Structures are given as structure tokens and as C-alpha cells.
Amino acid sequence: MRETHEHDEDGFRIRGAQPTRMDAFVDAAFAFAVTLLVVSIGHVPESAAELAQAMRGVPAFAASFLLLARLWLSHRAWSRRYGIEDRGSLVLSLALVFVVLVYVYPLRMVAQLLLYIASNGRLIEQTLVVRTLGDLRIVYATFGVGFGVVCAIFGLLYRHALSLAHAIGLSAAERVRTRRSIERYLIFVGVALLSLALAFLLPIEWATSGWYTAAPGLAYALIVPLGRWAAWRERRALAAIDAS
């Protein structure tokens, strides 16, 4: 009788269907990161005016929450697909948790900064204390380093899984998807490096508009087209496997 296996929506065999203690710890850490995000909003509104003011901070919270949720889903997908819990994956997962917890505050600050520029201050709860060019560069640099390190850790997680391809029984298609995932996260690291370069090399002091000073943050919009390009390369590689 042929053995059947459960697969996810992308056709990847699920090897880690049951959450491990490592998964539980990562889940709890991401939940705590969201709590820190909520705490950073400020005090509980005590009047209608304060409530209306607090609601202006919802877009920045939503943007930050969605990115944290995306990172959590990425780790969940990795864990379910490979089912690995060895020393290497444990160290990388703990490093991911550490960086994410440090990353919460610059994440929210950059979200507020971009929404402030886009809405002329109407979509943030309070005025940002970014008075100088140096302050602005510190915010962008902190966010860029955090984002780049998070993507690098994910790339290393997929590289670790690929190194165990034979042991965990990865198919040819799964090996292609794993390699393309490594490539995708390397691209994202490149976007973070581009943002850092813009933050430190772009003469922001010449700015005549808010969009100019937002260029290091807007560089992350490249993730969308570059991610689609990486997905197209993955589809081509999978089609080549099917054809052969």
C-alpha cells in the first residue's frame, strides 16, 4: 500500500504537522512582540477626544502588525515543511526571536514616519520626535539592520533545510522551492542594504519634499516586484522539472 502524506497549499509535504517546543516558544515570542507593539501606543484613552486621537495610530499599528504576522507565518511555514528541530535550527530560531523583539520599536517608528509623510501627519497618533538628519538616519539604519538580519536568518534556515535534503527526503521540486526561498531572502537582504545606502549616502539635507527624505523607507517597496520575479523563476524551474 502506497504511503500518503499531507501537503500544504503549495504542494510541499508537511513534515512538522505537530508543533514542537521550539515552535511554541517562537509563537509566544511573536505574541509578546505584538504586545510590545500595543504597549508602545501609549495610555488608555479616557475621553472621546483622546479616543479619536488614539485611533489615528491604528494605520501604523496595522502596518507593523501585518509585517510581524508575515514573519511569524514564514517561520510557521518553514517549520511545517521541514519538521527540523536540531541544534542548528534551534540557534537560528532563537536568533530570529531576539532580533524580532529588538525590531519592534524601529518597525513601528518607520511605519509612523512613512504614514506621517504620506498623510501630512493625519494618520499618526502623535508628532514624531525626529528633529535632525542624524535622527532620521538612525531610524532608517536601525530598521534596515533589523530587517536585513531577519531575512538573513530566514535564508540560513532554508539553507540548513537544504543541507538536510537527503535526510528529510526532499523531492526534486521541494529542493527547487527551497533554493528559490534562499534566493528570495537574499534579495530582501539586498533591499535592506540599498535602504541603508540611501540613508547614509543620499544628501537628505537637500530635500525639498517629504518624499525625498522617505526614499530609504520607500526602497522596501521593491520587495513586491522582486518577490514576484523570484516567484516567476521558481515557476520556471518547477516547469522544467515537470517537463523532464
C-alpha positions in Angstrom: 0.0 0.0 0.0 1.4 3.4 -1.0 2.1 5.8 1.8 0.3 9.1 1.5 1.5 12.4 3.0 -0.3 15.6 3.8 0.8 18.6 1.7 0.4 22.4 2.2 -1.3 24.7 -0.3 1.9 25.0 -2.4 2.2 21.2 -2.7 5.0 21.0 -0.1 5.0 17.9 2.0 4.2 18.7 5.7 6.9 17.0 7.8 6.2 19.0 11.0 2.4 18.8 11.4 2.7 18.7 15.2 4.1 21.9 16.9 7.3 21.4 18.8 8.5 23.1 21.9 10.6 25.3 19.7 7.5 26.3 17.7 5.6 27.0 20.9 8.5 29.3 22.1 8.6 31.2 18.8 4.8 31.6 18.8 4.9 33.0 22.4 7.8 35.4 21.4 5.9 36.8 18.5 2.8 37.2 20.6 5.0 39.1 23.1 6.3 41.3 20.2 2.7 42.2 19.3 2.1 43.1 23.0 5.2 45.4 22.9 3.7 46.9 19.8 0.4 47.6 21.7 2.2 48.9 24.8 4.1 51.4 22.6 0.9 53.1 21.6 0.5 54.8 25.0 -2.1 55.1 27.7 -5.7 54.0 27.6 -8.0 56.8 26.2 -10.1 58.5 28.9 -12.2 60.7 26.7 -13.8 60.8 23.3 -11.1 63.3 22.1 -8.3 61.0 23.4 -10.0 58.0 21.7 -10.2 59.8 18.4 -6.5 60.8 18.7 -5.6 57.2 19.6 -7.4 55.8 16.6 -5.1 57.8 14.3 -2.4 55.4 15.4 -4.2 52.4 14.0 -2.7 52.5 10.5 0.9 52.4 11.9 -0.1 49.6 14.3 -1.8 47.7 11.4 1.3 48.0 9.2 3.6 46.9 11.9 1.3 44.0 13.0 1.0 42.8 9.4 4.7 42.6 9.0 5.2 40.8 12.3 2.4 38.4 11.3 4.1 37.8 7.9 7.3 36.9 9.7 5.5 34.5 12.0 3.7 32.8 9.1 7.1 32.5 7.3 8.6 30.6 10.3 5.5 28.5 10.7 5.6 27.5 7.0 9.3 26.6 7.3 8.7 24.5 10.5 5.7 22.7 8.9 7.5 21.9 5.7 10.8 20.6 7.1 10.0 19.4 10.6 13.5 20.1 11.7 14.4 20.6 15.4 18.1 20.2 15.8 20.8 22.4 17.2 21.2 24.5 14.0 17.5 25.2 13.6 17.2 26.0 17.4 20.0 28.5 17.3 18.7 30.2 14.2 15.1 30.3 15.6 16.3 31.8 18.9 18.3 34.4 16.9 15.2 35.2 15.0 13.2 35.7 18.2 15.9 38.0 19.6 16.0 40.2 16.5 12.3 40.4 16.2 11.9 41.6 19.8 14.5 44.3 19.3 13.0 45.1 15.9 9.5 46.0 17.2 10.2 49.7 18.1 12.1 50.7 14.9 9.4 48.9 12.9 6.6 51.0 14.4 8.7 54.2 14.2 9.4 53.7 10.5 5.7 52.9 9.8 4.7 56.1 11.6 7.4 58.1 9.7 6.2 56.9 6.3 2.5 57.4 7.2 3.3 60.9 8.6 4.9 61.8 5.2 2.1 60.2 3.2 -0.7 61.8 5.1 0.9 65.1 6.3 0.6 63.9 9.9 -3.1 63.0 9.8 -2.5 59.2 10.2 -0.3 59.1 13.3 -1.2 59.4 16.9 1.5 61.8 18.0 4.2 64.0 16.5 7.4 62.1 15.7 10.5 63.3 17.5 12.8 63.2 14.6 14.4 66.6 14.7 17.6 66.2 12.7 19.1 64.5 9.7 21.1 62.3 12.1 17.9 61.2 13.9 16.4 60.2 10.6 19.4 58.2 9.6 19.4 56.4 12.9 15.8 55.4 12.5 16.3 54.1 8.9 19.6 52.4 9.8 18.1 50.6 12.9 15.2 49.4 10.8 17.3 48.3 7.9 19.8 46.3 10.0 16.9 44.6 11.8 15.0 43.8 8.6 18.2 42.6 6.8 19.2 40.3 9.7 15.7 38.8 9.9 15.8 38.0 6.2 19.4 36.6 6.5 18.2 34.3 9.3 15.4 33.0 7.2 17.8 32.4 4.4 20.0 30.4 6.7 17.0 28.4 8.0 16.2 27.4 4.4 19.9 26.7 3.7 20.0 24.5 6.7 17.0 22.6 5.5 18.6 22.2 2.1 21.7 20.7 3.7 19.5 18.0 5.2 17.6 17.4 1.9 18.5 13.7 1.8 17.9 13.1 5.5 14.4 14.5 5.4 13.5 13.3 2.0 13.1 16.4 -0.1 11.8 15.8 -3.6 13.3 17.5 -6.6 10.5 20.1 -6.7 10.9 20.7 -2.9 14.7 21.3 -3.4 13.9 23.8 -6.1 11.5 25.6 -3.9 14.0 25.6 -1.0 16.7 27.1 -3.2 14.4 29.7 -4.5 13.4 30.6 -1.0 17.1 31.2 -0.1 17.4 33.4 -3.2 14.3 35.3 -2.3 15.6 36.1 1.2 19.0 37.1 -0.2 17.1 39.6 -2.5 15.4 41.0 0.6 18.7 41.4 2.3 19.9 43.3 -0.8 16.9 45.7 -0.5 17.8 46.3 3.2 21.3 47.2 2.1 20.0 49.5 -0.6 17.9 51.3 2.1 20.9 51.6 4.3 23.0 53.0 1.4 20.3 55.6 0.7 20.0 56.5 4.3 23.7 57.3 4.6 24.7 58.4 1.1 21.6 60.3 -0.1 22.0 64.0 0.6 18.8 64.2 2.6 19.7 67.8 3.7 18.9 68.9 0.1 15.3 67.7 0.5 12.6 69.9 -0.9 9.8 67.4 -0.1 8.9 64.7 2.4 9.1 62.0 -0.3 12.8 62.7 -0.8 13.5 62.1 2.9 11.3 59.0 2.7 13.4 57.4 0.0 15.3 54.9 2.3 11.9 53.7 3.6 10.3 53.6 0.2 13.1 51.4 -1.1 11.3 48.5 0.6 8.5 48.8 -2.0 11.0 47.0 -4.3 10.2 43.8 -2.3 6.9 43.4 -4.2 8.3 43.3 -7.8 11.4 41.5 -6.8 9.4 38.9 -4.9 7.2 38.3 -8.0 10.3 38.0 -10.1 11.7 35.3 -7.7 8.3 33.5 -7.8 8.4 33.6 -11.7 11.9 32.0 -11.6 10.6 29.3 -9.2 7.7 28.5 -11.5 10.1 28.2 -14.5 12.3 25.8 -12.5 9.4 23.7 -11.5 8.0 23.6 -15.0 11.4 22.4 -16.2 11.3 19.5 -13.7 7.8 18.6 -14.9 8.9 18.7 -18.5 11.8 16.3 -17.8 
